[in-house]
Amino acid sequence: MALFTNPPIARRQAQLRLGDKILIYLGKINRTIEVSAKAAFAESDFTEEDVLNASLGYYYDLEKVEETELNGEKVLKLNLKSRSKKKRLLSN
């Protein structure tokens, strides 16, 4: 499961993959919808499947903000800064 706080268009949105299904919770309207894995994520070039399956360390520089609990589960809050294509290629 992924819960987004930024970018603003995705704020309060959560994604959950269950087998072949991708469910998105839209916190602003308190509703859950099922979307195609090929649907665009937050008006970007990434698909919903990319976001849930990506190796975050390849696409982003990760910074641990805090370790906390959410609904009784241990979670990490991360700050992700997009890596340039050049930096991604050098990391291989």
C-alpha positions in Angstrom: 0.0 0.0 0.0 1.2 3.5 -0.7 -0.2 6.7 0.8 0.7 10.0 -0.9 1.0 13.4 0.6 2.5 15.0 -2.5 2.2 16.1 -5.3 -0.9 18.1 -4.4 -3.0 16.3 -7.0 -2.4 13.0 -5.3 -2.6 14.2 -1.7 -4.7 12.0 0.6 -4.7 9.3 -2.0 -3.8 5.7 -1.2 -3.1 2.8 -3.5 -3.4 -0.9 -2.8 -2.6 -3.7 -5.2 -4.6 -6.9 -4.7 -3.5 -9.5 -7.3 -4.3 -7.9 -10.7 -6.5 -5.2 -9.2 -5.3 -1.7 -8.2 -7.6 0.1 -5.8 -7.3 3.8 -5.2 -8.8 5.5 -2.1 -9.6 9.1 -2.8 -9.5 10.8 0.6 -10.9 14.1 -0.6 -14.2 12.5 -1.4 -13.9 9.4 0.9 -14.3 6.9 -2.0 -12.5 3.9 -3.3 -12.3 3.1 -7.0 -10.6 0.3 -9.1 -8.4 1.5 -11.9 -6.4 -0.1 -14.7 -2.8 -0.8 -14.1 -2.0 1.2 -17.2 -3.9 4.4 -16.0 -1.7 7.5 -15.6 -0.7 8.3 -12.0 -1.4 11.9 -11.0 -1.3 13.2 -14.5 2.3 12.0 -15.0 4.1 9.7 -17.4 4.1 7.0 -14.8 1.3 4.3 -14.7 -0.4 3.2 -11.5 1.6 -0.1 -12.0 4.9 1.8 -12.2 4.3 3.5 -8.9 3.4 0.3 -7.1 6.1 -1.8 -8.6 9.0 0.6 -9.0 12.2 0.3 -7.2 11.9 3.7 -5.5 15.7 4.0 -4.9 16.2 3.9 -8.7 13.8 6.8 -9.5 14.2 8.8 -6.3 16.7 9.9 -3.7 15.1 8.7 -0.5 15.2 10.4 2.8 13.6 8.8 5.9 11.5 11.5 7.6 10.1 9.5 10.5 9.1 6.1 11.7 5.6 5.9 13.2 2.5 3.8 13.5 -0.6 4.0 11.3 -3.6 1.9 12.3 -1.4 -0.2 14.5 1.1 -0.9 11.7 4.7 0.3 11.7 5.2 2.7 8.7 8.0 4.9 7.4 7.4 8.4 6.1 9.8 9.1 3.2 10.7 12.2 1.3 11.3 11.4 -2.3 13.2 13.7 -4.6 13.2 12.7 -8.3 16.6 11.6 -9.7 17.7 12.8 -13.1 18.0 10.3 -15.9 21.8 10.7 -15.9 22.0 10.0 -12.2 19.8 6.9 -12.6 22.0 5.5 -15.4 25.1 6.1 -13.2 23.6 4.1 -10.3 23.5 0.8 -12.4 
